[in-house]
Amino acid sequence: MPVPTIAPMPKVTRLPTESVRFSPPLEVPASCSIAAISFFLNSLSIILFIPVN
């Protein structure tokens, strides 16, 4: 019983450290991803509005 309780503890401690480490690189391409998503949504809107018109 004490072994499974000790096992998840290091996993919980490792996850926040990994999230903090990966958060700065994710913030840099966030603007690029937002631009890509906006361009993708604009292309979808054009494709969807052509049959409607």
C-alpha positions as CSV (number, residue, x, y, z in Angstrom):
1,M,0.0,0.0,0.0
2,P,2.7,2.6,0.8
3,V,4.4,2.0,-2.6
4,P,1.5,3.1,-4.8
5,T,1.0,6.2,-2.6
6,I,4.7,7.2,-2.9
7,A,4.7,6.5,-6.7
8,P,2.2,9.2,-7.8
9,M,3.8,11.9,-5.5
10,P,7.0,12.3,-7.7
11,K,4.8,12.3,-10.8
12,V,2.7,15.2,-9.4
13,T,5.9,17.1,-8.5
14,R,7.4,16.5,-11.9
15,L,4.3,17.6,-13.9
16,P,4.3,21.3,-12.5
17,T,8.0,21.6,-13.2
18,E,7.6,20.3,-16.8
19,S,4.6,22.6,-17.3
20,V,6.6,25.6,-16.0
21,R,9.5,24.6,-18.3
22,F,7.3,24.2,-21.4
23,S,5.2,27.3,-20.7
24,P,7.8,29.9,-21.9
25,P,8.4,28.2,-25.3
26,L,4.6,27.8,-25.8
27,E,4.1,31.5,-25.2
28,V,6.4,32.4,-28.1
29,P,4.5,30.5,-30.9
30,A,1.2,31.5,-29.3
31,S,1.0,34.6,-31.6
32,C,1.9,32.5,-34.6
33,S,-0.7,29.9,-33.7
34,I,-3.3,32.6,-33.2
35,A,-2.5,34.0,-36.6
36,A,-2.7,30.5,-38.2
37,I,-6.0,29.9,-36.5
38,S,-7.4,33.2,-37.6
39,F,-6.3,32.5,-41.2
40,F,-7.7,29.0,-41.0
41,L,-11.0,30.4,-39.7
42,N,-11.1,33.0,-42.4
43,S,-10.5,30.4,-45.1
44,L,-13.3,28.3,-43.6
45,S,-15.6,31.2,-43.5
46,I,-14.9,32.0,-47.2
47,I,-15.5,28.3,-48.1
48,L,-18.7,28.2,-46.1
49,F,-20.1,31.5,-47.3
50,I,-19.5,30.8,-51.0
51,P,-22.3,28.1,-51.2
52,V,-24.6,30.3,-49.1
53,N,-24.3,33.2,-51.4
